[in-house]
Amino acid sequence: MFSRHKSELVPTEQALPGRSERPWHLADKHLVLGTPLVTDEAPEGYEVAVFGLGCFWGAEEVFWQVPGVWSTSVGYAGGTTPNPSYDEVCTGRTNHTEAVRVVFDPTKVSYAELVKTFFEVHDPTQGMRQGNDVGTQYRSAIYYTTPEQEQVARDLTKVYGDELRRRRLGEITTEIREVPTYYYAEDLHQQYLAKNPHGYRCHANTGVKFPATA
């Protein structure tokens, strides 16, 4: 019963109320990259990508290792409750998914390369879960920030979806929409696996590499 409840988005009027401001302090610098952690203003010429692919601890670790990525953070996106806490998101009553915000230099890594990485390191067919992590907060999502990103995301989703279908591995359930408000998670979750190297990683994935011809 609990798992089923957490796997369904709640009506807006039933969502938790949240709060008007973020109540926690965040570090000034990214623990691994040494760049600013809060990146509401990205450097000129840089782009922002936002993805949901299960537990954000392991997801962020994947992206901060990609050459050309300038900064990453973890947070909550795609939901209803303003400035939610981790505990609130875990109730399934905020409608947020755990998200990674990636600021990157498009002259060093393309958005397409980030989307391909996104598909390869999680299983986009699982709906409201990743592996044993069950709930709306673990759903797969691509939140685009420009019309160009939207086109790339939809084109590559079709390519990867066709490949998974050919292998009879299921249909992609990834949510694709314009980037919603992104709320930074608590400081203890930021670069969590740099602070706790033996911490939890959930990398459910299909094992399918992105088709080389795409």
N, C-alpha and C positions, 0 to 999 in steps of 0.2 A: 504493500500500500504506500509506504513512504517513498520508495523509488519511483513508483508510478506518478505520485503527486509531484515530485521534484522534476519529472520529465515533461511537465506541461507548463507553458507560460501562464501566468495568472492575469486575470483582468486588471486593468489599470487601477480600478477603484479598490482592489484587494491587495495592491502592492504596498510594501512598507513605505512610510512617509519620508524617510531620509532626513536630510538637513540642508541648510542653505550654503554652508561653507565646509571645506575639508577641515576636519578637526585635528589632523595629525601633521607633524612636521616631517619634511623630507630632506634627505641629505642634499648638499649642493652639487656633489660630483658623482658620476657613475663610478661604482667601485672598481670595475674592470677597465673601462675605456678612458676614465679620467676626464670625460666631457661632462657638460651639464646634464643633470638627471631630469630636471623639469625643462621640457623643450617646447613650450607653447609657441615660442618663436624660433623656428628652425633657421639656420644660417642661409643667407642668400644663395640660391642655386641648388639647395638641398630639397629633398622631398620627404614626405611622411607616409608611412604605410601602417595600417592597423589590421592585425589578424587575431582571430580566436582559434585555438587549436588544442583545447584541453588545458590541463594544469599549467598555469602560466610560468611556474618556476623553470621547468625544463624547456618550455617554448622560448623563453627569453634567452636562455643559455645558448640555444641553437643560433639565434639571430645575432647575438653580440660577437659570435665567432666568424661571421661572414665578412670578408674583406670589402671595404666600402661602406659598411655600416658605421655611422658616427656615434649614435647613442641609442639606447633602448630603455624602456621602462615597462612595468606591468601595471595593469589597471582593470577597470570594469567598463564595458561598453555594450550598447545595444539594448539597454534596459529602461526601466521606468523610474526607479528610486534615485533621487539626486544625492550625490556624495555618499554612496553606500559603504559600509564597512565589509570586511571579509566575512565576518560572521553572518551579516545580513544577507550577503550574496549566497552563502552556503545554505540558507533556508529555502532557496528557490522562490522567494517572494519579492525579488527586485527585478527579475527578468534580464539581468545582465549576464554576459558571458565573460569569462576570464580572458583578458586581451593583452597583446603585446604591441606597444607603439614603437615603431622603428623609424629612426631618422637616418637617411642615407644619402650618399653622394652619387647621383645618377651617372656621373662620368666614370665611376669605378664599379658600380654594380647596378644593373637595370632592375626596374620594378618586375619585369618578367622573370628574372632570375630569383627574386625573392618569392614570387608566387609559386614557382616550381619547387623551391625549397619547402615552402608551406605545405604543398601537397605531398611531398615525399616523406615528411617527418611525422605525419599523423594520418589517421584513417578518416577521410571525409565522408564515409558512407554510414557512420554510426548514429546519426541523428543526435539526440540529447545525451551523448556519452562519449567517452574515450576509454576503451578498455574497461577496467573495473570502476572507473570514475563515472558515476551516473548523475545526471541532472542537467538543467538548462544552462548552467554556468560552464559546461564542458562542450557546448555545441561548436561546430565548425563555422567560422565566419570570415569573410573578407569585407572590410569596410574601406571603400575607395575614397580618395580625397580629390580626385580630378576626373573629368570625363575620359581622359586618356587612360587612366588607371582602370576605370570601369570596363573599357573595351578590352584591355589586356586581360583583366580578371575573367571576364565572360568567355573570351576566346580560349584561354588556357584551361578553364574549367571544362569546356566542351571537349578539348583535346584529351585531357586526362580522364574525363568521364567516359569517352568513347573507348579508351584503352581498358579501363576497369570493366566496362560492359563486355568488351571482347573476351576478357578473361573470366567473365561471370562472377565478378567480385562485388556486385551491387551498384546502386545508384548513388551519386553524390548528393549529399544533403546540405552542403555548404550554403550558408546565408550570405548573399551578396547584396550590399546596399551602400548608399552614401554614408560616409563616416558620421556616426552619432556623437553625442557628447561623450568624451573619454574622461573618466575619473581615475586619477592616480591612486594605486593601492597603497596601503600602509608601508612605511619605510622597511619594516622587517621582511617584507616580500620582495623588495627591490634587490635584484642580483642575488637572490636567495641562495643559489647553488655556489656562488663564489664565497658566501659566508658559511655555508654548510655543504662542503664538497661531497659528502656522502648522503646528502638529502634525497628526497623522493623525486624520481623522474618517471613520468608516464609517457612513453613514446610508442603508443599503439600506432601501427601503420600497416599499409597494405603490402609493403615490400616491393612495390612496383616503382621503378624509376620513371621519371618523366620521359616520354618518347623522344628520342634524339632528333627526330625530324621536325619537331615542333619549334 
